[in-house]
Amino acid sequence: MGLLVVRDAEAVLTMDSAGTVLRRQSILIQDNRIVAVGDYGSLVSGFGSPDEVVDGRGKLVLPGFYDMHTHVAMAGFRGLASDVGDVIYRVFWPLERSLDGDTVYRFALLGGLEAVKSGVVLVADHYFFMDHVARALSEVGVRGLLGHTYMDRDGPFTGERELRAGLEFVDRWSGHELVVPVLAPHAPDTVTRENLRYLGELARERNLFLHMHLAQTLREFRVVREETGYTPVRYVERLGLLGRRTIVAHANYVDENEKALLAHSGSLVVQCPSTYMLSGTPFHAYDYWQLGGNVAVGTDAPCYNDNSDFFEEMRLLVYGQRVKFERSSVWRAYDLLEMVTRQSARFVGLDGGYIGRGALADLVLVDLSSVRLRPFLNPYANLVYAASSGDVDTVIVNGRVVVRGKRHLFLDEERVVNQAEAASRILLRRALDEDPELERIIGVDKVI
Ligand SMILES: [Zn+2]
């Protein structure tokens, strides 16, 4: 790759540690790194003419978002679960029993496309048939912190073969330009003590991230307590699973001591507010943040909350916690943006999430021509409280322009949508044949 310039951006939110905002500046990218930020004329005289120019006029540029917990392939289940309770056990597992690699690939292309068009440059994702998800996300062109979900019981795919698949996945995708493979035990109630311990030790030995659900549902809470005598958080803590390389999704059913334990463990606690709010689940993002914990935002699949608009997710995190604490001083818009860019990048160990010399070139250009973004006086507030996925004009990942003019440059979007739609209908039919009870739970007569 040669020189790429984002020229004359109306504003640049650098998200550097000083929170610098620049006006009418350009960003020079060589290969996958930002080389310089400054006046266009001086960049050209210093580095020569660029090979490619992205027009930044009328646009706000900021570092791309890190979606730290999602399952993009679950985009294929959109609309089937949002008004149903206990969806994991009553809807998703029965549907997932009918999955195959090709279906997961088509769903992951759809979910990945939705993510990148929302300004997401990295997804932390674990699921079944994970090679197919990783292939789809590579074609979408986003970074992935990816793991093959492992379960010993209850779920759609369990057992020794799955454990092997998870380990082989790590070997196969190690060293990939955009993928960081991780280990992904599903949750403390679905993986045996022996295998939780084994995966924890393996993660430490090989310096891999561990990505798991924790204290997500009341059912998990009850099962773990009945079988171990401990709550989920205390149980995984005793097994030595928490720490700087552990990503914990949810942590909703916890007491005050467990909140502190998690925050002080250095684990990343990922919060997916739209999922919680839609299902009436309590969440504690602000507590974790105030305790000095590492906190990040996730969309948790486009079927829990029926979209993966990352702006909405940030906004709902603030709204939800302000209602909980009954005060408007819970976070500023800037805090949210910092959390989903520089701080998430730092946790992952990538030199990105900010705009400055040497940083990874992962950028989002937001179209400021939308009426909902004018007047443009406070870029942080406008972004978090007013913008939406539809305002994302251009996305650059690892120095490559992936989305431009609100269209993906390499994927045929219509084809992706049509193929996912067809695969979704086939899967639903298959799942209904296998488990007629689903028809009543989903209320199929109302959705198709
Ligand atoms: Zn999840």
Residues whose N, C-alpha, C, O or C-beta is under 5 A from the ligand:
A	BS01	ZN	none
